[in-house]
Amino acid sequence: MSVLLLFGAGASYGAGGIRKAPPLSNVLLLELQKAFPATWGQINALLSKKLASDFEKGMDELSQDLKNNLARLLWDMAIYFSRFKIDYPSNNLYWQIVDKYKGPLIRNDIVLSTLNYDCLIESALHHAGFLPEYHGNAPGPRLLKPHGSCNFMPRGVKGSVLEMNLEIEAGAIINCPLEAVNPECVESEIHTTLYPPAMSLFVSKKTDIVTPKIISNIRDEFKERALKARKIISIGVKPNPDDTHIWKPIAESSGEVLLVGGEGECRNWIKEHRTDAVYIGGKFTDSFSKICQSISSVLNA
């Protein structure tokens, strides 16, 4: 494999071609409360303030509070992220990458990965005539989602979590097969199965309570591909020190590392972990030509 592309919330937010882009974490709570007043809108004022200030740290506390039905909150978060799609493909940067590098993507010379729950990359692949290959056992563009996805639906589970509080310390774990469904079917799937999709909790440890073994396998493959990649390009991802499963293999990779995102955070990570890494810009749009030039240079080498 030549290139590993890693996308985060900043990439989806700035990719273009979307009537309403997925929000960044600083306004995510407000958007969830507007969309789901009966669940997210009922979180108490003190916890809401913490979530608004730092969504991840707020979720650390929320996930331990038995007054909040975590299963219901996860259902609605999954439904929320499943609704985002690419409306104007030619104006979308995900689609432009897929369209430009169809051959390398099919050969897995380029592997896509994202920390986002949304399915915008799947939408880009669909508009280009592809289906994502999540499991690596069929030909097609490989897509790794180390934090799960809103459309990763559990299968073959007996019983219901309708009234279950999936409280982390109690050890509530759902192990079962997964099926990646059409994002447009997520809402009906959730109402039918009554189980949350496999999305890592938006907490500091990125805990998995649905199919943790499968998500762990995805993270293992991400690590393997990162270590072997000739070039890693991170776009719109905050170098979060808690996400060692992402940033440790990137730091240890022998390949070239390029970062697009918040300048202060990216440069601090470079200084502390990879002094040879290159910061190429703050926004997906402004850095797009440099990203393509960098991808093409390694493919043509």
C-alpha positions in Angstrom: 0.0 0.0 0.0 1.3 3.4 -0.9 -1.1 5.9 0.8 -3.3 5.9 3.8 -5.8 8.7 4.0 -7.3 9.5 7.4 -10.3 11.8 7.6 -11.9 13.4 10.6 -14.7 15.8 11.5 -12.9 18.8 9.9 -12.8 17.0 6.6 -16.5 16.2 6.5 -17.3 19.7 7.6 -15.2 21.3 4.9 -15.6 18.8 2.0 -18.3 20.8 0.2 -21.1 19.6 -2.0 -23.4 19.1 1.0 -26.5 21.1 1.8 -25.8 20.8 5.5 -22.4 19.5 6.6 -21.9 17.4 9.8 -21.1 19.8 12.7 -17.9 20.1 14.5 -17.9 18.9 18.1 -18.2 22.4 19.5 -21.8 22.6 18.2 -22.7 19.0 18.1 -24.8 19.0 21.3 -26.9 21.9 20.1 -27.6 20.2 16.9 -28.5 16.9 18.6 -30.8 18.7 21.1 -32.6 20.5 18.2 -33.0 17.2 16.3 -34.0 15.1 19.3 -35.6 17.2 22.1 -37.1 14.1 23.8 -33.6 12.5 24.4 -30.7 14.8 23.9 -32.9 17.8 24.8 -33.6 16.3 28.2 -30.0 16.2 29.5 -29.7 18.4 32.6 -28.3 21.9 32.4 -25.0 21.1 34.2 -24.2 18.2 32.0 -25.3 20.1 28.9 -22.8 22.8 29.8 -20.0 20.3 30.0 -20.9 18.7 26.7 -21.1 22.1 25.0 -17.7 23.0 26.4 -16.0 19.7 25.6 -18.2 17.0 24.0 -15.8 14.2 24.7 -15.3 15.0 28.4 -19.0 15.6 28.8 -19.7 12.2 27.3 -17.2 10.6 29.8 -19.6 11.8 32.5 -22.8 11.2 30.7 -21.9 7.6 29.9 -21.6 6.8 33.6 -24.8 8.6 34.7 -27.6 6.0 35.0 -30.2 8.8 34.8 -29.5 9.0 31.1 -30.5 6.1 28.8 -27.4 5.8 26.8 -28.9 3.3 24.4 -31.6 5.9 23.3 -29.0 8.6 23.0 -26.8 6.4 20.8 -29.8 5.5 18.6 -30.6 9.1 18.0 -26.9 10.0 17.4 -26.7 7.3 14.8 -29.9 8.5 13.1 -28.5 12.0 13.1 -25.3 11.1 11.4 -27.0 8.7 8.9 -28.9 11.7 7.4 -25.8 13.4 5.9 -25.1 12.7 2.3 -23.4 14.3 -0.7 -25.9 16.4 -2.7 -23.6 17.8 -5.3 -20.8 15.2 -6.0 -18.7 17.3 -8.4 -18.4 20.0 -5.6 -17.4 17.5 -3.0 -13.7 16.8 -2.2 -14.3 13.2 -1.1 -15.8 12.5 -4.5 -13.1 14.3 -6.3 -10.4 12.1 -4.6 -12.4 9.0 -5.4 -13.0 10.0 -9.0 -9.3 11.0 -9.5 -7.8 7.9 -8.0 -10.3 5.1 -9.0 -7.6 2.7 -10.1 -5.3 3.0 -7.0 -8.4 2.7 -4.8 -9.5 -0.5 -6.5 -6.0 -1.9 -6.1 -5.8 -0.7 -2.5 -2.7 1.4 -3.4 -4.8 4.0 -1.6 -6.7 3.0 1.5 -9.4 5.3 3.0 -10.0 5.6 6.7 -12.2 7.9 8.8 -12.9 8.5 12.5 -16.3 9.9 11.6 -19.6 8.2 12.2 -21.1 9.7 9.1 -21.2 7.9 5.7 -20.1 10.7 3.4 -17.2 8.7 2.1 -19.6 5.9 1.3 -21.8 8.5 -0.5 -18.8 9.6 -2.5 -18.0 6.0 -3.5 -21.6 5.4 -4.4 -21.6 8.5 -6.7 -18.5 7.1 -8.4 -20.1 3.7 -8.9 -18.4 1.8 -6.1 -19.3 0.1 -2.9 -17.0 0.3 0.1 -15.1 -2.8 1.1 -15.2 -2.8 4.9 -13.9 -6.3 5.5 -11.1 -6.7 3.0 -12.4 -10.0 1.6 -13.7 -8.6 -1.7 -12.2 -6.3 -4.4 -13.0 -2.6 -4.2 -12.0 0.5 -2.3 -11.0 -0.3 1.2 -12.6 1.8 3.9 -11.5 1.5 7.6 -13.7 3.0 10.3 -11.7 2.5 13.6 -14.4 4.3 15.6 -17.3 2.4 14.0 -20.1 3.9 11.9 -23.7 4.9 12.2 -24.6 2.1 9.7 -22.8 -0.7 11.4 -25.9 -2.7 12.5 -25.7 -5.6 14.9 -27.2 -8.9 13.7 -28.5 -12.0 15.5 -28.9 -10.5 18.9 -31.6 -12.0 21.2 -33.6 -9.7 23.5 -33.9 -5.9 23.5 -32.0 -3.0 25.0 -35.0 -0.7 24.8 -34.8 -0.1 28.5 -31.2 -0.9 29.0 -28.8 1.7 30.4 -25.5 0.8 28.6 -23.4 1.9 31.5 -19.7 1.4 30.9 -18.5 0.2 34.3 -21.3 -2.4 34.5 -19.7 -4.0 31.5 -22.7 -4.2 29.2 -21.3 -5.6 25.9 -23.0 -6.8 22.8 -21.0 -9.3 20.8 -22.5 -10.4 17.5 -22.0 -10.1 13.7 -22.2 -6.7 12.0 -23.8 -5.7 8.7 -23.1 -2.4 7.1 -26.5 -1.2 5.9 -27.5 1.6 3.5 -27.3 4.8 5.6 -30.8 5.6 4.4 -32.1 2.5 6.2 -30.4 3.3 9.6 -33.5 4.9 11.1 -35.8 2.0 10.2 -33.2 -0.5 11.2 -32.8 1.0 14.7 -36.6 1.1 15.2 -36.8 -2.5 14.1 -33.8 -4.1 15.9 -33.8 -1.8 19.0 -30.0 -2.0 19.2 -27.5 0.8 18.7 -25.1 0.6 15.8 -21.4 -0.2 16.5 -20.1 3.3 17.2 -17.3 3.9 19.6 -18.5 6.0 22.5 -17.5 9.6 22.0 -15.4 9.4 25.2 -11.7 9.7 25.9 -11.1 6.0 25.8 -13.4 5.5 22.7 -15.0 2.6 24.5 -16.9 0.0 22.4 -20.0 -1.6 23.8 -21.3 -3.0 20.5 -19.2 -5.6 18.8 -15.9 -4.5 20.4 -14.0 -7.4 18.9 -14.9 -6.4 15.3 -14.0 -2.7 16.0 -10.7 -3.9 17.6 -9.9 -5.9 14.4 -10.5 -2.7 12.3 -8.1 -0.8 14.6 -5.5 -3.6 14.2 -5.7 -3.3 10.5 -5.4 0.5 10.7 -2.3 0.0 12.7 -0.8 -2.5 10.3 -1.5 -0.3 7.3 -0.2 2.8 9.0 3.0 1.2 9.9 3.5 -0.1 6.3 2.2 3.0 4.4 4.7 5.0 2.3 2.6 8.1 3.0 0.0 9.0 5.6 -2.2 12.1 5.1 -4.4 13.1 8.0 -7.1 15.6 7.1 -9.3 17.3 9.6 -8.3 15.1 12.5 -7.4 16.5 15.9 -4.2 14.8 17.1 -5.9 13.6 20.3 -3.4 12.2 22.8 -6.1 9.8 24.1 -6.4 8.2 20.7 -3.2 6.2 20.9 -4.7 3.5 18.7 -4.6 6.1 15.9 -1.6 8.3 16.6 0.9 5.8 18.0 1.1 3.8 14.7 1.2 7.1 12.7 4.1 8.3 14.9 5.9 4.9 14.5 5.3 4.6 10.7 8.4 4.7 8.5 6.3 6.5 5.9 6.0 10.2 5.3 3.3 11.9 7.4 1.4 15.0 6.3 -1.2 16.8 8.4 -4.1 19.1 7.6 -6.0 20.7 10.5 -5.7 23.1 13.4 -2.2 24.6 13.1 -1.4 24.7 16.8 -2.5 21.2 17.5 -0.8 19.7 14.5 2.5 21.5 15.0 2.5 20.5 18.7 2.1 16.9 17.7 4.8 17.1 15.1 7.2 18.7 17.7 6.4 15.9 20.2 6.1 12.8 18.0 7.3 13.2 14.4 9.6 16.1 13.8 9.9 15.1 10.2 6.1 15.3 9.6 4.8 18.1 7.4 2.0 20.5 8.2 0.4 21.5 4.9 -2.6 23.6 5.9 -5.5 24.3 8.1 -8.5 23.5 5.8 -9.4 20.6 3.4 -10.3 23.1 0.6 -7.2 25.2 0.8 -4.9 22.1 1.0 -6.6 20.0 -1.6 -4.2 20.6 -4.5 -1.2 19.9 -2.2 -2.9 16.7 -1.0 -3.4 15.5 -4.6 0.1 16.4 -5.5 1.4 14.4 -2.6 -0.7 11.4 -3.4 0.3 11.4 -7.0 4.0 11.8 -6.2 4.1 8.6 -4.3 1.9 6.7 -6.7 4.1 7.7 -9.6 7.4 7.1 -7.9 
